[in-house]
Amino acid sequence: MHLLTKVLLFLLCFYGFYCSAQYKPSINYTTSNGLPNNAVRALFLDKNEELWIGTENGISKLENGAFSNLILPKIINNNSCWDIAQDRNGNLWFASYGGGVYKYDGLQFTVFDKQKGLPSLRARKVLPHNDKIYVGTELGIAIIDTKTNAIVVPKGIVPHFGVFIVTDFVVYKNEVYFSTSNEGIFKIVTNKKKPEIVAVHQFNYTYSLGLFEGTLLSANKGFLQSFPMEKLIQHRQTSKSLGQSTFWDFAADSDHNLYAAAWGVFDNSGGLYAIANNQTKNISELYGIDSKNLLNVVHARKKNILFVGSKDKGIYEIQLDKTINYNPFENKSIVDFTSMGAKKVILHQDGVSFLEKDNNIATSVSLNDFKNAELAFIQNSKQKLPSHADGYYELNYKIPTNQIEFYEIIKHQKSFWISSNIGVFEMSFNGELINYVPIHSYKIGFTYDQQFIETIPYAGVRVYDDLTGLKAKHFSEFNTNTPLDVVGILNSNDKTYFISVFQGLFVYENKTFKSLLKKGIWNESKLKFITQNKQGNLIIASEFGAIYVIDNTKSFKILKTIPKNQLIGTTITFLESFQDYIFIGTEKGINCYHKGVMQLFDKEQGLKDAAITSSYIFENQLWLGTKKGFFTIDLNKITATKNSVTDIKISSIAINSVPIAPKNYRWFSYQSNQLITDYEHNTIALDFVPKGHSFPNKLKFRYRLKKTNRWSPYTEKPFVYLSYLPNDTYNLEIEVLDLHAGKTTRFSVLKIIIQPPFWKTGLFYSVIGILVILGAALLIFRIKKRAQQKAATENQLAKAKLEALLSQMNPHFTFNALYTIQQFVFNNDKLNSTIYISEVASLMRQTLDNSTYQTITIADEIKYLETYIAIENKRFDNRIQFTIEVDESIDKHQIEIPTMLLQPFVENIFKHAFDEESPHPSFTIDFTITVDQLLQIQISDNGKGNTKNINTHDSKGISIAKKRLQIMQPNNINPIQITFSETGTTVIIRLIM
């Protein structure tokens, strides 16, 4: 045997899983699950064994069954990713087919293109080695220094038809080798000033490389070649060819099983292959992979998961853990199991099969064998066949072979006993039918003293002294201690137990039956399954979910109750015990109970069908029958300690439905351990990602904000929504319930600080008092100052303006404002008092600012009026409606009018136009351009326009306004016109622009 064969036999041991016809379905992720594109060009496991996916339309990360898509910046104009690698510093490198290479540090991107020295933008492969990144393009190799980002292109490129297409890299003895599509394999020599390329071996085609413990696999067109690497570089190569497809990637699992992803390009030979003993075997169907176009495969060692990428159907995830295996068993419906030594015996729809250690069928007993045994007995028997009239359950001897229905198989002493709708059969351990009993019973068994038991639906029980002669003692159904509707029989401690689906638990002892329900010992009436643990205690499942552990050696005592609400699922399908564990089947999967902790195993772990028809424990294996094959479960693995969630990372935060800035994240995780926001931004939504576990669908989450708070209800979604949090400091805790590991873990996730509004601070109450005093003092000071200025000035225009200011800021308004503030203070209305003071101060500021100018823009005048109206309108509970309209032809930011010209007219409206009885008080201010190009301002209200008060009040405020306009626009004749009517007052002011 030559060396290569020895290496392959040692490295590539053959796969037992497909020899024994085990089936492990895969999970298929596509664009419907969030993958950006179904053409997967690259799969990569980073240092944390998190899966990164490069597609022809973007890059994703798969975690907990969900995709996080990487958002590329605008500087990257091509999002087709063909390979991914990670350097020593944790940075990821992406080879873009058409966009060059880019580095990602979790936050920012660095682009490497032809301008920086790449031979081609069509990058196909990247390899990290030491402090370098080796890049394979369609025009050769480039080497990037990870410390300086400098690019070096080695010498010695040998183009073939103008290209030098690099297809793969391997590292052997700390040296880098690469393959090209047409030229062969080369080595990069780096012990000189500039790296050089040296030819190693010439190939016509090389599409990928795989190096496994000294053996190099090279993918040729339509087949695979293997070489001892040492001989290859010494040019003494000898190769073997295997397979009939084109292979694009390779991966080995922890047991040295080797897998290859194949795409036949021009044929349908592609799929997932196993490689062993110089042979390839397509195992796609075995793993539920329906794509023929596979490009990549990687193995996650910690979770023992195989990921396979396809060119057309996304990603396949395969759990290689052999805890739960499935055997289709030719899609036969399994009825029951038993065993004899190392042999497993399966009762199924087509008869009985004996399995050897490797689970291959050694012997079978067919339906014809059973029917022939029945017919032979009927023909040869001299005794009368039992009938329904004799008190037996009806037995139809004319049932055809294809309608035989089996009920159960039990082992007793040196034979097996099988019940069916055509009678009861005794079978030897070699599969020979040695006896037939013409009775029909759904549940049979043997008493503790080895007598055969026949249960009769609705008609009691027979215990046989002589089964062949059908001599038995009948226990009448009219005796309340006789079990009826029996669904389970168990022998333990010189007693035989019967459970009834309607009448509870019965004990057969000293040749008599006793009903624990009728005796008042145990009131549970509807029972479904019975077994016992290694201590000899009974374990009984009731029909409605509760499980009981019972000691009945001396007196009846319930040791433990597993309540229904602790079970995951509602309908119990089987009950078994192993060591200190109790296994309870439901429609949701397998509940594993141990010392108060419940675990769940379902389709995530490989239990694709939870409709269990039968169960049996062979040594350290649990066998579960279904209507299409059976499962074998390694009990040592299922009961072993399992890893659970080790950390929780926040993946997104939104405040008031607005996501926070991307700069707060790195590697898809929020980087801070606290979040600070103000009282107005106090609705927070958090998405988080649990780390370190294998099965995301087994996780449930709940949270609390303070240790004194109650926990929220459990939810399956990794999401927290906190609505309208009061100002305070919170420490968000998340508790994770892992049903797979049977563990509960708590994490302190985030400190949340909601800052209070200013009016809830101690400083506010001090400031508010000071502001009131200063505001009043400032108001009085301004009034006095303006009065002094009015007396001192000799300029008539300034005098008119000061009079207008005094008419606007007259004591009537000031006292109204102070009185309103006083009312708010007395009513302890802090919010409105603060707002009102702020508005008065704003009006004062605008008055002071505007008073320094003879004219202001229409926009500034409108702003001033709106502030004044808002203050005055508070006295009317904001009942007075108003509108200010500016014609589209007027540029309100350029055209100016006399400062505070309109305020006296608006003041008149508030003082005299309306009272509490005014039904719908309103006024309008319109700015338009007349035909003769004058600016016309019309102020109209629907108040008491014909009252005497308004007519007499015209003397002061309006006369001041007229006087100002006479001074400022002496050529403007009759600029102000006032009209009073029963429906209101109209003021028209015309100004020369």
Buried (B, 14 or more C-beta within 10 A) or exposed (E): EEEBEEBBBEBBBBBEBBEBBBBBBBBBBBBEBBBBBBBBBBBBBBEEBBBBBBBBEBBBBBBBBBBBBBEBEEEBEBBBBBBBBBBEEEBBBBBBBEBBBBBBBEEEBBBBBEEBBBBBBBBBBBBBBEEBBBBBBBBBBBBBEBEEEEBBBBEBBEEEEEBBBBBBBBBBEEBBBBBBBBBBBBBBBBEEEEBBBEEBBEBEBBBBBBBBEBBBBBBBBBBBBBBBBBBBBEEEBEBBEBBBBBBBBBBBBEEEBBBBBBBBBEEEBBBBBBBBEBEBBBBBEBBBBEBBBBBBBBBBEEBBBBBBBBBBBBBBBBBBBBBBBBBEBEEBBBBBBBBBEEBBBBBBBBBBBBBEEEBEEEBBBEBEBBBEBBBEBEEEEEEEBBEEEEBBBEBEEEBEBEEBEBBBBBBBEEBBBBBBBBBBBBBEBEBEBEBBBBBBBBBBBBBBEEBBBBBBBEBBBBBBEEBEEBEBEBBEBEBEBBBBBBBBBBBBEEBBBBBBBEBBBBBBBEEEBBBBBEEEBBEBBBBBBBBBBEEEBBBBBBBEBBBBBBBBBEEBEBEBEBEBEBBBBEBBBBBBBBEEBBBBBBBBBBBBBBEEEBBBBBBBBBBBBBEBBBBBBBEBBBBBBBBBBBBBBBBEBBBEEBBBBEEBBBBBBBBEEEEBEEEBBEBBBBEEEEBEBBBEEBBBBBBBBBBBBBBBBBBBBBBBBEEEEEEBEEEEEBEBEBEEBEBBEBBBBBBBBBBBBBBBBBBEBBBBEBBEEEBEEEEBEEBBEEBBEEBBEBBEEBBEEBEEBBEEEEEEBBBBBBBBBBBBBBEEBBEBBBEBBEEBBEEEEBEBBBBBBEBBBBBBEBBBEBBEBEBBBBBBBBBBBEBBBBBBBBBBEEBBEBEBEBEEEBEBEEBBBBBBBBBBBBBBBBBBBBEEEBEEBBBBBBBBBEEEEBBBBBBBBBBBBEBEEBBEBBEBBBBBBBBBBBBBBEEBEEBBEBEBEEEBBBBBBBBEE
